Amino acid sequence: MTSPPGSDGNRGSDAEPRPMVCVRCGARSAQPRPTWTCSVENGVRIHFCDTCSRENLRAIEGRLDSAWW
């Protein structure tokens, strides 16, 4: 891949990584967890911890919005 003239090619993000927060119980994780569930509801990305995901697995598989859980 080629960088534009006058560019050093370093286009990293200036934003600090934010901790993930479970929208159901409020659990926090400083880094992404493979056991957490990510959902996009009404155009907003939300996360559920592994416990809340496990407890509501059928609703998640049925594609119900979290408001119905």
Secondary structure by P-SEA (a helix, b strand, c coil): ccccccccccccccccbbbbbccccccccccccccbbbbbcccbbbbbcaaaaaaaaaaaaaccccccc
